[in-house]
Amino acid sequence: MSEDDKGKKFLDLIDKQNNLQWKIIEKLILLIDMNWTSSEIKNELEILAKNYSSITKELNSLDENNSVL
């Protein structure tokens, strides 16, 4: 993958990660407002956290060769 492609992929992943962060915050606020009783929101939050982790791993793999990223 070229450095330009890595840069584009990096920016795309950062955007996705940022969107997931906001969704996670929204779900946490809902869960707190519901006194932590919604199984559905807990499941959604778990999925969002797994997706966030996956994106973070992918971001880290872009820099395996100590590139400018």
C-alpha positions in Angstrom: 0.0 0.0 0.0 1.4 3.4 -1.0 1.9 6.2 1.6 -1.0 8.1 -0.1 -3.3 5.1 0.2 -2.2 4.7 3.8 -2.9 8.3 4.5 -6.4 8.1 3.0 -7.1 4.9 4.9 -5.9 6.5 8.1 -8.2 9.5 7.7 -11.1 7.2 6.8 -10.5 5.0 9.9 -10.1 8.1 12.2 -13.4 9.4 10.9 -15.1 6.1 11.6 -13.5 5.9 15.0 -14.7 9.4 15.9 -18.3 8.5 14.8 -18.2 5.4 16.9 -16.9 7.4 19.9 -20.0 9.7 19.7 -22.3 6.7 19.4 -20.7 5.1 22.4 -21.2 8.3 24.4 -24.8 8.5 23.3 -25.5 4.9 24.4 -23.7 5.4 27.7 -25.9 8.5 28.5 -29.0 6.5 27.6 -27.9 3.6 29.8 -27.2 5.9 32.7 -30.5 7.7 32.3 -32.2 4.2 32.4 -30.2 3.3 35.6 -28.2 0.7 33.6 -31.3 -1.5 33.1 -31.5 -1.8 29.3 -30.1 -5.1 28.0 -30.7 -3.9 24.4 -28.5 -0.8 24.9 -25.9 -2.8 26.7 -25.7 -5.2 23.7 -25.5 -2.2 21.3 -22.7 -0.7 23.4 -20.8 -4.0 23.4 -21.0 -4.1 19.6 -19.9 -0.5 19.3 -16.9 -1.2 21.6 -15.9 -4.2 19.5 -16.1 -2.2 16.3 -14.0 0.6 17.9 -11.4 -2.0 19.0 -11.3 -3.4 15.5 -10.8 0.0 13.9 -8.0 0.8 16.5 -6.3 -2.5 15.6 -6.5 -1.7 11.9 -5.1 1.8 12.5 -2.2 0.3 14.4 -1.5 -2.1 11.6 -1.1 0.7 9.1 2.0 1.8 11.0 3.7 -1.6 11.2 6.7 -0.3 9.2 7.1 2.9 11.2 5.9 5.1 8.4 5.0 8.7 8.7 1.7 7.7 10.3 
